[in-house]
Amino acid sequence: MNDEAFIRRTFELARRGLGTTWPNPLVGAVIVKDGRIIAEGSHMRPGGPHAELAAIEAAQESVVGSTLYANLEPCSHTNKLTPPCAQRLVKEGIRKVVISNLDPNPQVNGQGIALLQAHGIEVVHGILAPEGEKLNEVFFLAQREQRPFLHLKVAASLDGKMSLPSGESQWITGPEARAHVHELRAQHQAILIGGQTLRRDNPRLTVRIPGYTAAQPWRVVVTRSGGLPEAASLFQDEHRARTLVYTVAPLNFPFPETQVTRVRNLRDVLADLFRRKIIYVMLECGPALASEVLREKLLDRMTLFQSPTVIGQGQGIFNDFTVEELSLRPRLTDIETRWIGGDQLISGRVLCSPV
Ligand SMILES: NC(=O)c1ccc[n+]([C@@H]2O[C@H](COP(=O)([O-])OP(=O)(O)OC[C@H]3O[C@@H](n4cnc5c(N)ncnc54)[C@H](OP(=O)(O)O)[C@@H]3O)[C@@H](O)[C@H]2O)c1
């Protein structure tokens, strides 16, 4: 195996933490001696061992003189729950470190590498860097823009309609696509909707997968009017402590103060979510809110479940969005497509820059 193959293995190990590591990055590590992997590790949850330490601790033989591969630069800062990995690698006698990406966290960003090199450890970085960036797209965007990564999930017809003119939208896609949404929810920290979707659909926004025991995602409602139905599931069910409301006008019923925040706009909502260390948010909203997020250039990824059916008159996914020139139309890049039951999944990063 060569450097690329070992780094690919770190990507696989990193993915094991998908859904549980937030707000930390996805990180995997392998320790290689005489060309063979002697230990592996994954970062699974905040406060838990970093992948490099998990690998060192899993090693059944001495790691002195070995090479450590990790998809992300080892950390060097001390103001967190776990001790810095770079110092530990020095102490353990690791000879060489090979990584994919630098850590954009300003407290690390090259300093982990510098510390290793200062202690005579050979460092190679940039191996499969674009793939590493994609793996950690959420963490990297949150670090760089200091806001959560927004992922819009929609179910629509062939002609891009999310609901009938009456607002009826349940269900446009089949049972397999709807089951897949629960897998997606489990990967996110929060699910966000607007007041109109709450009033219309009364969704639960929970992960309902047999055997699922991890924490439920936060359920977030944004409203300008503050007029929400107190009887809605989000305010009454057993997970109501996981419901947050962001409202421009005062909320029309009493709800715990720590879960209700007055805001002026969407940027305020995102700033508060980020302050709460929520960095990965799935939007399950309707066209008005989806259009607003796109207009504000805040949409980072979109996943469309497209049903091969026609609705005709109805609400388009981005009904409230206008482009002045074709060259300015937002588009998806880095696209993944596959069939989920009878519906097609199309997912990609949203680009708003001119073509
Ligand atoms: N097919 C699908 O995948 C899908 C998914 C979700 C929803 N839907 C359908 O979509 C329809 C609802 O669409 P919609 O776009 O009106 O839905 P929405 O998700 O409720 O978003 C609009 C609402 O969000 C709130 N809002 C918007 N901008 C805001 C801001 N800057 N600050 C604070 N609050 C803000 C407002 O709530 P207030 O009115 O409370 O002020 C507004 O009415 C329903 O028919 C629903 O069934 C379809």
The ligand as a Gaussian input file, in Angstrom:
#p B3LYP/6-31G(d) Opt

LIG

0 1
 N      -41.876000      18.730000      -0.359000
 C      -41.086000      19.072000       0.626000
 O      -39.931000      18.589000       0.707000
 C      -41.558000      20.050000       1.665000
 C      -40.783000      20.280000       2.805000
 C      -41.213000      21.233000       3.731000
 C      -42.394000      21.935000       3.495000
 N      -43.148000      21.666000       2.408000
 C      -44.387000      22.413000       2.150000
 O      -44.022000      23.783000       1.995000
 C      -45.126000      24.602000       2.412000
 C      -44.611000      25.700000       3.344000
 O      -43.652000      26.456000       2.645000
 P      -42.927000      27.740000       3.251000
 O      -41.756000      28.095000       2.465000
 O      -43.944000      28.782000       3.520000
 O      -42.359000      27.076000       4.538000
 P      -41.615000      27.390000       5.839000
 O      -40.624000      26.276000       5.916000
 O      -42.552000      27.492000       6.956000
 O      -40.871000      28.800000       5.660000
 C      -41.572000      30.040000       5.673000
 C      -41.775000      30.559000       7.069000
 O      -40.535000      30.681000       7.743000
 C      -40.543000      31.822000       8.596000
 N      -39.450000      32.697000       8.135000
 C      -39.072000      32.918000       6.863000
 N      -38.017000      33.767000       6.837000
 C      -37.742000      34.076000       8.105000
 C      -36.773000      34.919000       8.737000
 N      -35.881000      35.603000       8.022000
 N      -36.763000      35.008000      10.056000
 C      -37.655000      34.315000      10.803000
 N      -38.609000      33.510000      10.270000
 C      -38.646000      33.397000       8.931000
 C      -41.908000      32.466000       8.453000
 O      -42.723000      31.920000       9.509000
 P      -44.016000      32.678000      10.114000
 O      -45.037000      32.606000       9.044000
 O      -44.360000      31.846000      11.321000
 O      -43.597000      34.061000      10.447000
 C      -42.358000      31.959000       7.094000
 O      -43.741000      31.897000       6.930000
 C      -46.104000      23.672000       3.081000
 O      -47.137000      23.462000       2.175000
 C      -45.328000      22.405000       3.320000
 O      -46.165000      21.271000       3.300000
 C      -42.754000      20.758000       1.467000

